[in-house]
Amino acid sequence: MHNQNISSFVDHSINSLSWNFDFRRNLNEVEIEEVARLLQKVENIRLSQSRVDNRRWKLDLSGLFSCKSYRSFLSNNGIVQHFPPSSQIWKSKVPPKAKVLGWLVANRKLNTCDQIQRRSPFICLSPHWCSLCKAKEESFKPHFSPLFLHDSTVVEIVSGG
């Protein structure tokens, strides 16, 4: 099934359209249920024969599937998030150190305590709270809410207060 057009799975009859997946092996019960759910989702989809038939992975700007983009999608609870392109960071009129910091934050590459702890669980890091505001755990966790967007001290510094 690799590198086939979507239309190769469609059986065009006179009055109806049916999907024809030619699997290489017999499916188990769980897979049969998954295919049944898939067929329910695509049963009302009609393909236009006048348009180009291609596949595009919408979770990555390149349009190509990657495990990294799917893992990111799942870790964000199914929310697709495309951060502004790197070119906006690099072309901004700020000092180079600020550009590098912005890029690190945007790409979740900044070493926060929770990330260091995940990479090296044998190292006991302390404190487990933000060293700026002493309030909550320093983290890049839920729905891309980095320290830089929610820490009151950082917000005050960035806003010029």
ChimeraX commands (.cxc) that place a marker at each C-alpha (Angstrom):
marker #1 position 0.00,0.00,0.00 radius 0.5
marker #1 position 3.01,2.30,0.06 radius 0.5
marker #1 position 3.10,5.30,-2.29 radius 0.5
marker #1 position -0.32,4.77,-3.82 radius 0.5
marker #1 position -2.79,7.50,-4.70 radius 0.5
marker #1 position -5.99,7.77,-2.70 radius 0.5
marker #1 position -8.03,7.05,-5.83 radius 0.5
marker #1 position -6.42,3.60,-6.09 radius 0.5
marker #1 position -8.48,2.58,-3.03 radius 0.5
marker #1 position -11.77,3.70,-4.56 radius 0.5
marker #1 position -14.03,1.43,-6.58 radius 0.5
marker #1 position -16.16,3.63,-8.84 radius 0.5
marker #1 position -19.41,1.87,-9.70 radius 0.5
marker #1 position -22.26,3.26,-11.73 radius 0.5
marker #1 position -24.36,4.53,-8.81 radius 0.5
marker #1 position -22.06,4.42,-5.83 radius 0.5
marker #1 position -18.54,4.75,-4.61 radius 0.5
marker #1 position -16.94,2.15,-2.38 radius 0.5
marker #1 position -13.58,1.97,-0.71 radius 0.5
marker #1 position -11.46,-1.07,-1.50 radius 0.5
marker #1 position -8.50,-1.68,0.79 radius 0.5
marker #1 position -6.50,-4.66,-0.38 radius 0.5
marker #1 position -4.65,-5.70,2.76 radius 0.5
marker #1 position -1.65,-8.02,2.46 radius 0.5
marker #1 position -2.72,-10.11,5.44 radius 0.5
marker #1 position -5.88,-10.99,7.32 radius 0.5
marker #1 position -6.85,-8.43,9.93 radius 0.5
marker #1 position -7.38,-9.28,13.59 radius 0.5
marker #1 position -10.56,-8.32,15.45 radius 0.5
marker #1 position -9.24,-4.99,16.72 radius 0.5
marker #1 position -8.01,-4.02,13.24 radius 0.5
marker #1 position -11.36,-4.98,11.70 radius 0.5
marker #1 position -13.11,-2.64,14.16 radius 0.5
marker #1 position -10.64,0.14,13.31 radius 0.5
marker #1 position -11.24,-0.32,9.57 radius 0.5
marker #1 position -15.00,-0.27,10.19 radius 0.5
marker #1 position -14.63,3.07,12.04 radius 0.5
marker #1 position -12.44,4.40,9.23 radius 0.5
marker #1 position -15.03,3.39,6.62 radius 0.5
marker #1 position -17.75,5.16,8.62 radius 0.5
marker #1 position -15.67,8.33,8.60 radius 0.5
marker #1 position -14.96,8.24,4.87 radius 0.5
marker #1 position -18.27,6.87,3.59 radius 0.5
marker #1 position -19.60,10.29,2.56 radius 0.5
marker #1 position -16.35,11.56,1.10 radius 0.5
marker #1 position -16.41,11.99,-2.66 radius 0.5
marker #1 position -13.23,12.40,-4.63 radius 0.5
marker #1 position -13.11,14.87,-7.47 radius 0.5
marker #1 position -11.54,13.32,-10.54 radius 0.5
marker #1 position -10.64,16.78,-11.83 radius 0.5
marker #1 position -8.29,17.51,-8.91 radius 0.5
marker #1 position -4.79,16.20,-8.34 radius 0.5
marker #1 position -4.76,13.16,-6.07 radius 0.5
marker #1 position -2.09,13.41,-3.40 radius 0.5
marker #1 position -1.48,12.93,0.28 radius 0.5
marker #1 position -0.41,15.70,2.62 radius 0.5
marker #1 position 0.41,15.27,6.31 radius 0.5
marker #1 position -1.21,18.31,7.89 radius 0.5
marker #1 position 0.62,17.95,11.20 radius 0.5
marker #1 position 3.94,19.01,9.67 radius 0.5
marker #1 position 4.65,22.10,7.59 radius 0.5
marker #1 position 6.62,19.98,5.09 radius 0.5
marker #1 position 3.51,17.90,4.37 radius 0.5
marker #1 position 5.42,14.68,5.06 radius 0.5
marker #1 position 4.67,12.25,7.85 radius 0.5
marker #1 position 7.14,12.06,10.71 radius 0.5
marker #1 position 6.95,10.24,14.01 radius 0.5
marker #1 position 8.10,13.46,15.69 radius 0.5
marker #1 position 5.13,15.47,14.36 radius 0.5
marker #1 position 2.66,12.75,15.38 radius 0.5
marker #1 position 4.21,12.42,18.86 radius 0.5
marker #1 position 4.01,16.20,19.24 radius 0.5
marker #1 position 0.35,16.11,18.17 radius 0.5
marker #1 position -0.43,13.41,20.74 radius 0.5
marker #1 position 1.49,15.16,23.52 radius 0.5
marker #1 position -0.53,18.33,22.87 radius 0.5
marker #1 position -3.80,16.41,23.43 radius 0.5
marker #1 position -4.65,16.42,19.73 radius 0.5
marker #1 position -4.13,20.15,19.22 radius 0.5
marker #1 position -2.17,21.10,16.13 radius 0.5
marker #1 position 0.23,23.90,16.92 radius 0.5
marker #1 position 2.48,25.55,14.39 radius 0.5
marker #1 position 4.73,28.07,16.06 radius 0.5
marker #1 position 5.66,31.09,13.92 radius 0.5
marker #1 position 8.41,30.23,11.46 radius 0.5
marker #1 position 12.00,30.51,12.60 radius 0.5
marker #1 position 12.61,33.23,10.03 radius 0.5
marker #1 position 10.48,35.61,12.13 radius 0.5
marker #1 position 12.74,34.98,15.09 radius 0.5
marker #1 position 15.99,35.30,13.15 radius 0.5
marker #1 position 14.92,38.41,11.19 radius 0.5
marker #1 position 13.71,40.28,14.28 radius 0.5
marker #1 position 15.59,43.40,15.37 radius 0.5
marker #1 position 16.79,42.12,18.71 radius 0.5
marker #1 position 20.29,41.21,19.93 radius 0.5
marker #1 position 21.62,37.83,18.72 radius 0.5
marker #1 position 21.47,36.39,22.26 radius 0.5
marker #1 position 17.74,37.19,22.40 radius 0.5
marker #1 position 17.22,35.53,18.98 radius 0.5
marker #1 position 18.93,32.36,20.18 radius 0.5
marker #1 position 16.88,32.37,23.39 radius 0.5
marker #1 position 13.67,32.92,21.36 radius 0.5
marker #1 position 14.55,30.03,19.06 radius 0.5
marker #1 position 15.30,27.75,22.01 radius 0.5
marker #1 position 11.99,28.63,23.66 radius 0.5
marker #1 position 10.00,28.22,20.41 radius 0.5
marker #1 position 11.49,24.80,19.76 radius 0.5
marker #1 position 11.30,23.61,23.37 radius 0.5
marker #1 position 15.06,23.20,23.52 radius 0.5
marker #1 position 15.63,25.29,26.62 radius 0.5
marker #1 position 16.90,23.16,29.49 radius 0.5
marker #1 position 14.24,23.52,32.15 radius 0.5
marker #1 position 14.52,21.45,35.31 radius 0.5
marker #1 position 11.82,19.01,34.21 radius 0.5
marker #1 position 13.54,18.36,30.87 radius 0.5
marker #1 position 16.93,17.80,32.50 radius 0.5
marker #1 position 15.30,15.48,35.05 radius 0.5
marker #1 position 13.66,13.44,32.25 radius 0.5
marker #1 position 16.96,13.07,30.37 radius 0.5
marker #1 position 18.96,12.23,33.51 radius 0.5
marker #1 position 16.56,10.81,36.10 radius 0.5
marker #1 position 19.44,9.81,38.35 radius 0.5
marker #1 position 20.32,13.48,38.99 radius 0.5
marker #1 position 18.36,14.96,41.86 radius 0.5
marker #1 position 17.52,18.53,40.87 radius 0.5
marker #1 position 16.39,21.08,43.36 radius 0.5
marker #1 position 14.45,23.29,43.52 radius 0.5
marker #1 position 11.43,21.98,41.61 radius 0.5
marker #1 position 9.95,25.47,41.43 radius 0.5
marker #1 position 10.69,28.44,39.23 radius 0.5
marker #1 position 13.85,30.19,40.38 radius 0.5
marker #1 position 12.41,33.56,39.29 radius 0.5
marker #1 position 9.02,33.65,41.00 radius 0.5
marker #1 position 9.38,30.69,43.42 radius 0.5
marker #1 position 5.79,29.81,42.52 radius 0.5
marker #1 position 5.34,26.66,40.45 radius 0.5
marker #1 position 7.29,23.95,38.74 radius 0.5
marker #1 position 9.48,25.17,35.89 radius 0.5
marker #1 position 8.05,23.36,32.89 radius 0.5
marker #1 position 7.06,23.41,29.23 radius 0.5
marker #1 position 4.03,21.22,29.89 radius 0.5
marker #1 position 0.32,21.62,29.05 radius 0.5
marker #1 position -0.55,22.90,25.60 radius 0.5
marker #1 position 2.78,24.63,25.00 radius 0.5
marker #1 position 2.59,26.90,28.01 radius 0.5
marker #1 position 6.25,27.64,28.58 radius 0.5
marker #1 position 7.63,29.39,31.59 radius 0.5
marker #1 position 8.10,32.48,29.46 radius 0.5
marker #1 position 4.37,32.92,28.86 radius 0.5
marker #1 position 3.05,32.24,32.36 radius 0.5
marker #1 position 5.71,33.33,34.82 radius 0.5
marker #1 position 4.62,36.65,36.34 radius 0.5
marker #1 position 8.21,37.87,36.77 radius 0.5
marker #1 position 9.07,37.15,33.12 radius 0.5
marker #1 position 5.84,38.76,31.88 radius 0.5
marker #1 position 6.66,41.87,33.91 radius 0.5
marker #1 position 10.22,42.04,32.52 radius 0.5
marker #1 position 9.11,41.48,28.91 radius 0.5
marker #1 position 6.30,44.02,29.14 radius 0.5
marker #1 position 8.75,46.62,30.41 radius 0.5
marker #1 position 7.28,46.83,33.90 radius 0.5
marker link #1:1,2 radius 0.2
marker link #1:2,3 radius 0.2
marker link #1:3,4 radius 0.2
marker link #1:4,5 radius 0.2
marker link #1:5,6 radius 0.2
marker link #1:6,7 radius 0.2
marker link #1:7,8 radius 0.2
marker link #1:8,9 radius 0.2
marker link #1:9,10 radius 0.2
marker link #1:10,11 radius 0.2
marker link #1:11,12 radius 0.2
marker link #1:12,13 radius 0.2
marker link #1:13,14 radius 0.2
marker link #1:14,15 radius 0.2
marker link #1:15,16 radius 0.2
marker link #1:16,17 radius 0.2
marker link #1:17,18 radius 0.2
marker link #1:18,19 radius 0.2
marker link #1:19,20 radius 0.2
marker link #1:20,21 radius 0.2
marker link #1:21,22 radius 0.2
marker link #1:22,23 radius 0.2
marker link #1:23,24 radius 0.2
marker link #1:24,25 radius 0.2
marker link #1:25,26 radius 0.2
marker link #1:26,27 radius 0.2
marker link #1:27,28 radius 0.2
marker link #1:28,29 radius 0.2
marker link #1:29,30 radius 0.2
marker link #1:30,31 radius 0.2
marker link #1:31,32 radius 0.2
marker link #1:32,33 radius 0.2
marker link #1:33,34 radius 0.2
marker link #1:34,35 radius 0.2
marker link #1:35,36 radius 0.2
marker link #1:36,37 radius 0.2
marker link #1:37,38 radius 0.2
marker link #1:38,39 radius 0.2
marker link #1:39,40 radius 0.2
marker link #1:40,41 radius 0.2
marker link #1:41,42 radius 0.2
marker link #1:42,43 radius 0.2
marker link #1:43,44 radius 0.2
marker link #1:44,45 radius 0.2
marker link #1:45,46 radius 0.2
marker link #1:46,47 radius 0.2
marker link #1:47,48 radius 0.2
marker link #1:48,49 radius 0.2
marker link #1:49,50 radius 0.2
marker link #1:50,51 radius 0.2
marker link #1:51,52 radius 0.2
marker link #1:52,53 radius 0.2
marker link #1:53,54 radius 0.2
marker link #1:54,55 radius 0.2
marker link #1:55,56 radius 0.2
marker link #1:56,57 radius 0.2
marker link #1:57,58 radius 0.2
marker link #1:58,59 radius 0.2
marker link #1:59,60 radius 0.2
marker link #1:60,61 radius 0.2
marker link #1:61,62 radius 0.2
marker link #1:62,63 radius 0.2
marker link #1:63,64 radius 0.2
marker link #1:64,65 radius 0.2
marker link #1:65,66 radius 0.2
marker link #1:66,67 radius 0.2
marker link #1:67,68 radius 0.2
marker link #1:68,69 radius 0.2
marker link #1:69,70 radius 0.2
marker link #1:70,71 radius 0.2
marker link #1:71,72 radius 0.2
marker link #1:72,73 radius 0.2
marker link #1:73,74 radius 0.2
marker link #1:74,75 radius 0.2
marker link #1:75,76 radius 0.2
marker link #1:76,77 radius 0.2
marker link #1:77,78 radius 0.2
marker link #1:78,79 radius 0.2
marker link #1:79,80 radius 0.2
marker link #1:80,81 radius 0.2
marker link #1:81,82 radius 0.2
marker link #1:82,83 radius 0.2
marker link #1:83,84 radius 0.2
marker link #1:84,85 radius 0.2
marker link #1:85,86 radius 0.2
marker link #1:86,87 radius 0.2
marker link #1:87,88 radius 0.2
marker link #1:88,89 radius 0.2
marker link #1:89,90 radius 0.2
marker link #1:90,91 radius 0.2
marker link #1:91,92 radius 0.2
marker link #1:92,93 radius 0.2
marker link #1:93,94 radius 0.2
marker link #1:94,95 radius 0.2
marker link #1:95,96 radius 0.2
marker link #1:96,97 radius 0.2
marker link #1:97,98 radius 0.2
marker link #1:98,99 radius 0.2
marker link #1:99,100 radius 0.2
marker link #1:100,101 radius 0.2
marker link #1:101,102 radius 0.2
marker link #1:102,103 radius 0.2
marker link #1:103,104 radius 0.2
marker link #1:104,105 radius 0.2
marker link #1:105,106 radius 0.2
marker link #1:106,107 radius 0.2
marker link #1:107,108 radius 0.2
marker link #1:108,109 radius 0.2
marker link #1:109,110 radius 0.2
marker link #1:110,111 radius 0.2
marker link #1:111,112 radius 0.2
marker link #1:112,113 radius 0.2
marker link #1:113,114 radius 0.2
marker link #1:114,115 radius 0.2
marker link #1:115,116 radius 0.2
marker link #1:116,117 radius 0.2
marker link #1:117,118 radius 0.2
marker link #1:118,119 radius 0.2
marker link #1:119,120 radius 0.2
marker link #1:120,121 radius 0.2
marker link #1:121,122 radius 0.2
marker link #1:122,123 radius 0.2
marker link #1:123,124 radius 0.2
marker link #1:124,125 radius 0.2
marker link #1:125,126 radius 0.2
marker link #1:126,127 radius 0.2
marker link #1:127,128 radius 0.2
marker link #1:128,129 radius 0.2
marker link #1:129,130 radius 0.2
marker link #1:130,131 radius 0.2
marker link #1:131,132 radius 0.2
marker link #1:132,133 radius 0.2
marker link #1:133,134 radius 0.2
marker link #1:134,135 radius 0.2
marker link #1:135,136 radius 0.2
marker link #1:136,137 radius 0.2
marker link #1:137,138 radius 0.2
marker link #1:138,139 radius 0.2
marker link #1:139,140 radius 0.2
marker link #1:140,141 radius 0.2
marker link #1:141,142 radius 0.2
marker link #1:142,143 radius 0.2
marker link #1:143,144 radius 0.2
marker link #1:144,145 radius 0.2
marker link #1:145,146 radius 0.2
marker link #1:146,147 radius 0.2
marker link #1:147,148 radius 0.2
marker link #1:148,149 radius 0.2
marker link #1:149,150 radius 0.2
marker link #1:150,151 radius 0.2
marker link #1:151,152 radius 0.2
marker link #1:152,153 radius 0.2
marker link #1:153,154 radius 0.2
marker link #1:154,155 radius 0.2
marker link #1:155,156 radius 0.2
marker link #1:156,157 radius 0.2
marker link #1:157,158 radius 0.2
marker link #1:158,159 radius 0.2
marker link #1:159,160 radius 0.2
marker link #1:160,161 radius 0.2
view
